[in-house]
Amino acid sequence: MTRLQDSPEAGPRGPRLAVFGSGIGTNFAALLGAIDDGSLDAEIVAVFSDVADAGILNLARERGLPAFFIEPGTEKARLSAAAQKEILDRLKAARTDLVILAGFLRILTAPLLEVWHNKIVNLHPSLLPKYRGRNAWEQALAAGESEAGCTVHLVDAGIDTGRILAQATVPILPGDTGDGLYARIREQEHRLLPQAIRDYWASLQTAETGD
């Protein structure tokens, strides 16, 4: 079935998104909510996880969305060549426009980064370029920062080094704990990610049309 947004009379369509996650899927749920309430014009065409029983896959299946467990291989942090090939094939079959990493704990490498150059968007729980890598909010607390936050950025060959698309700041309160701070960061993540996807897709469309 062709979506209304795909017809010329309806104007530019929203992006077809493939979402990757390794956990329970709270940011995926936020994307679904934004699509449902109309604040994000997009279609989720595939959901991937490197964890067989990840909550994000269960949530996708509950919504009737294509959900795929990708056997990651033997390396702790990276995907095997076979896993990357499967992902590339499924992304192509789904006619994906953008790849969204929402709590995906594997590092992407070539050929995924080459084929999907400037089309992979990551959400990271710090104010990049500070505190790359895992448990970034704990790093900010340990460093005595007065604020933390989250960043949406493009993915390149480095770890959390790609071009920044959007950020949101969260104050660090006296006596803050890691759990308390992360809960407030997640609230901002849920708001920021749909907004950043919408704005980045609009910029890509403008670049293509030359408007």
N, C-alpha and C positions, 0 to 999 in steps of 0.2 A: 504494500500500500504506500502511495506517495503522500508525504505530509503536505499539508497546506502551504507551509513555509517554503516548499521546494518549487512552487509554481511561480512564474514570472510576475503574476499580478500581486502576489503576496510580498514581494520584495525579497531582500537577502534572507537566507535561512540561517538558523542557529547552527552551531557546530555539532557534529557527531562525536561523542566522547567515549573513550575507553578509559576506565578507572582502575587503578592498581592499588591494592592495599594488603597489609599483612595482619591487621588486627580486627577489632570489632566493627569498624566502619562508621564512626561517628561523623567524619567529614563527608563520606559518601552519603550518609543520611541527610546531611545538610544540603548537599547538591540536589538530592531528590526533592527535598522540601522547597528549594528555590525554583526548581522546574515546575513543581506542582502549583506554587502560588504565582507563577508567571514572571517572577523577577529575573529568571535566567531562561532565555530561549535556547534550549539545547535538547539533544536526545542522547541518552546513554545507550550505546550499542554493544558494549561488552564490559565485563568486570573480571579482573584477574587477581589471583593471589598465589603466593608461594607457600601458603599454609593451607593444608587440606581442609581443616575444620574452621577456618577463619570466619568470624562473624560477618564480614563484608560479603562473602559468598552466600551465606544463608540469607542475608537481607536481599541480595540481588535475586535469588531464586524465589523469595516470597513475593517479589514484585514482577516475576515472570521475565526477568532479564537474563540474557546469556551470561553464564558464570563459569569460569574456567580455573581449575587448579592447575598450575604449571609446576611440574616437578623441577626444582631448581638445580639439581645436580649436587656434587659433593663439596664444592667450595662454599665457605661460610658466608661470604658477603656478596658474591657475584653469581650470575646465572650461567648455566652451561651453554655451550653452543647449540645443543638440541633444544633447550628451553627458549633461547632467543629465536631460533628458526620457527618454532611453533607460534610464538608471540607474533612475529612478523607476518606469518601466514594468516593468522586469525585477525590481525589488525587490517590487513588488506581485504580479507573477505567481508569484514564488517563495514568497509568504506569509511574508516575512521578519519576524522579531521585532526583531533587533538588527543594526546595521551596525558592523563592526569594522575600524578603520583600523590596519593592521599594516605600517608602512613605506610608507604612501601619501603621495606627495610633492606632491599637489595640495591647494590650499586649497578647502574646501567652502563654498558660499554658498547663499543662497535660490535656488530653492525647496526644495532638499534639506534645509537646516537647519530650515525651517519644517515640512515634512511629517514629518520624522524628529526632531523636538524631543525631547531627552533619550533618544534611542534610538541615537545614534552615539557609539561609544567609540573613543578614540585611545590609542595607546601612544607615549610620548615619552621619549627617552633623557636626561632630566635630572630633578633634584628640583625640579619646578615649585613656586613661580612663578619660580625662577631659570632663566635660560638657555633662553628660548623660541627657536623657529625651528630652522634646520638646524645640524648639527654641534655640538650642545649639549655633548657631552663635551669637544670641543676648546675651547669657550668656558670650561668649568670648569677645564681644565688651565691655560689662559692666564691665568686670574684667580687662580691660586695656591690654589685650594680644597683642603681636606683630604679631601673626599669628593664623590662624584658619585652617580648612580643613575638610576632610571627611574620614570616616573609613568604610571598609567592614569587617564584623565580623560574626562569628557563633552566633546563638541565644541559650541562656540557660535560666534558670529560673529567672535570674536577669534582670534588665533593662539596656541594652547596656553593659553587662559585659562579653559576650562570647569571645572566642579566636579571636584575631585580625588576619585577613587574608591579608589586604593591607590598606595603607593610602596614602593620597595626601595632601600636605600642600599648603595653600593659604595665602599670606601676608595680614595683616590688614593695610590699607593705612591711612595716616592722613586725618581726616575728614570723614572717612568711615561711611556709613549708614548701617543699617541692610539689606535693600533691595539690596544695591550695593554689599555688602559682600556675601550675599546669592547667588546672580547671579553668582559670580565668583566661589563659592563653587560648584554650580550645574554644571558648565562647567567641573570641575574636576570629579564630580560624574559620569557624562556621559562617561568619559574616563575610570575611575577606575573600575566601576562595571563589564563591560564585561571582562576586563582583569583579575579581581579577580576570576570571575566564571570560566574562562578558566583555570587559574592556579590551582584553588582548585580542579576542576574536574580531571585535569591531576594527581594531587597528590593522589586522591582517586583511580584512575585507577592503578597507580604505586603500591600503597599499596596492591591492590587486586591481582596483578600479581606477586608481589615480585621482580619486576625489580629494 
